[in-house]
Amino acid sequence: MKRFLLPVLIGILGLPLGAAGGYLLRPAPATEGEPPAEAAAPRDYVDLSNQFVVPLLADGAVAGLVVLSLSLEVEAGQTEAVLRHEPKLRDVFLQAMFAHANAGGFRGSFTDSAALAPLRQALFEAAGGVLPGVVSDVLIKDIVRQDD
């Protein structure tokens, strides 16, 4: 009989305590006078004109190629600024991609999101160095690896 008493007591006490906790922790109701949450600032997307080609080296010889297409997410109205700085952006992006390739970032399952995270961060930092406060994200549109 004592074996059944403990589960029954837990059920009797647990149900009202759980309901009280749910009632106390519920989200506050929205009022009609409350303004809606701020909408995200409008963004433009700028496609960089050409693909990026990154050679993969093994023992001093080209063992393959990685081809990437990038797009930049920028504040609305900043498209012209990006296009004016595209040569410099391409240069710093290639530097970041070469460093990523030399560190082995394009080996194995290079398209895994964890493997691409350092490349995305390096590209974002490179863009911020050229256009500080303008670029909010660097998008990898296409990525292909061709091994010889």
Secondary structure in CASP SS format (residue, H / E / C, confidence):
PFRMAT SS
TARGET T0000
AUTHOR 0000-0000-0000
METHOD secondary structure of the structure
MODEL  1
M C 1.00
K H 1.00
R H 1.00
F H 1.00
L H 1.00
L H 1.00
P H 1.00
V H 1.00
L H 1.00
I H 1.00
G H 1.00
I H 1.00
L H 1.00
G H 1.00
L H 1.00
P H 1.00
L H 1.00
G H 1.00
A H 1.00
A H 1.00
G H 1.00
G H 1.00
Y H 1.00
L H 1.00
L C 1.00
R C 1.00
P C 1.00
A C 1.00
P C 1.00
A C 1.00
T C 1.00
E C 1.00
G C 1.00
E C 1.00
P C 1.00
P C 1.00
A C 1.00
E C 1.00
A C 1.00
A C 1.00
A C 1.00
P C 1.00
R E 1.00
D E 1.00
Y E 1.00
V E 1.00
D E 1.00
L C 1.00
S C 1.00
N C 1.00
Q C 1.00
F E 1.00
V E 1.00
V E 1.00
P E 1.00
L E 1.00
L E 1.00
A E 1.00
D C 1.00
G C 1.00
A E 1.00
V E 1.00
A E 1.00
G E 1.00
L E 1.00
V E 1.00
V E 1.00
L E 1.00
S E 1.00
L E 1.00
S E 1.00
L E 1.00
E E 1.00
V E 1.00
E E 1.00
A C 1.00
G C 1.00
Q C 1.00
T H 1.00
E H 1.00
A H 1.00
V H 1.00
L H 1.00
R H 1.00
H C 1.00
E H 1.00
P H 1.00
K H 1.00
L H 1.00
R H 1.00
D H 1.00
V H 1.00
F H 1.00
L H 1.00
Q H 1.00
A H 1.00
M H 1.00
F H 1.00
A H 1.00
H H 1.00
A H 1.00
N H 1.00
A C 1.00
G C 1.00
G C 1.00
F C 1.00
R C 1.00
G C 1.00
S C 1.00
F C 1.00
T C 1.00
D C 1.00
S H 1.00
A H 1.00
A H 1.00
L H 1.00
A H 1.00
P H 1.00
L H 1.00
R H 1.00
Q H 1.00
A H 1.00
L H 1.00
F H 1.00
E H 1.00
A H 1.00
A H 1.00
G H 1.00
G H 1.00
V H 1.00
L C 1.00
P C 1.00
G C 1.00
V C 1.00
V E 1.00
S E 1.00
D E 1.00
V E 1.00
L E 1.00
I E 1.00
K E 1.00
D E 1.00
I E 1.00
V E 1.00
R E 1.00
Q E 1.00
D E 1.00
D C 1.00
END
